[in-house]
Amino acid sequence: MKAHLVSLAAGVMVGLLYSVMDVKSPAPPTIALAGLLGMLGGEHVIPLVRTWLSSGVH
């Protein structure tokens, strides 16, 4: 979790620096990032359902 927070903080700092320098970010467009977020969420659905079903909760 700590690595995620450090990564997020670094990204925010670079974004602020780009904004101050008036440089366009080379990051992918927001729609691509939304797709990546969906992929990450989708990766966790099957294990989550398996855990839920194996715990006997219906």
C-alpha positions as CSV (number, residue, x, y, z in Angstrom):
1,M,0.0,0.0,0.0
2,K,2.9,2.3,0.8
3,A,4.3,1.9,-2.7
4,H,0.9,2.9,-4.2
5,L,0.8,6.0,-2.1
6,V,4.4,7.0,-3.0
7,S,3.6,6.4,-6.7
8,L,0.5,8.5,-6.5
9,A,2.3,11.3,-4.7
10,A,5.1,11.2,-7.3
11,G,2.6,11.4,-10.1
12,V,0.8,14.3,-8.5
13,M,4.1,16.2,-8.1
14,V,5.1,15.6,-11.7
15,G,1.7,16.7,-12.8
16,L,2.0,19.9,-10.8
17,L,5.5,20.5,-12.3
18,Y,4.1,20.0,-15.8
19,S,1.3,22.5,-15.1
20,V,3.7,25.1,-13.7
21,M,6.0,24.6,-16.8
22,D,3.0,24.7,-19.1
23,V,4.0,21.4,-20.7
24,K,1.5,18.9,-22.1
25,S,1.6,15.6,-20.2
26,P,2.7,12.5,-22.2
27,A,0.3,10.4,-20.2
28,P,-2.5,8.5,-22.1
29,P,-5.9,10.2,-22.5
30,T,-8.4,9.9,-19.6
31,I,-10.5,7.4,-21.6
32,A,-7.5,5.0,-21.8
33,L,-6.9,5.4,-18.0
34,A,-10.6,4.6,-17.4
35,G,-10.2,1.4,-19.5
36,L,-7.1,0.4,-17.4
37,L,-9.1,1.0,-14.2
38,G,-11.8,-1.3,-15.6
39,M,-9.3,-4.0,-16.4
40,L,-7.9,-3.9,-12.9
41,G,-11.3,-4.1,-11.4
42,G,-12.2,-7.0,-13.7
43,E,-9.1,-8.9,-12.6
44,H,-10.4,-9.0,-9.1
45,V,-14.0,-9.9,-9.7
46,I,-13.5,-13.7,-10.2
47,P,-11.3,-14.2,-7.0
48,L,-13.7,-12.0,-5.0
49,V,-16.7,-14.1,-6.1
50,R,-14.9,-17.3,-5.4
51,T,-14.0,-16.1,-1.9
52,W,-17.5,-15.0,-1.3
53,L,-19.0,-18.3,-2.5
54,S,-16.5,-20.4,-0.5
55,S,-17.2,-18.6,2.7
56,G,-20.8,-19.9,2.5
57,V,-22.4,-16.4,2.2
58,H,-25.4,-16.6,-0.2
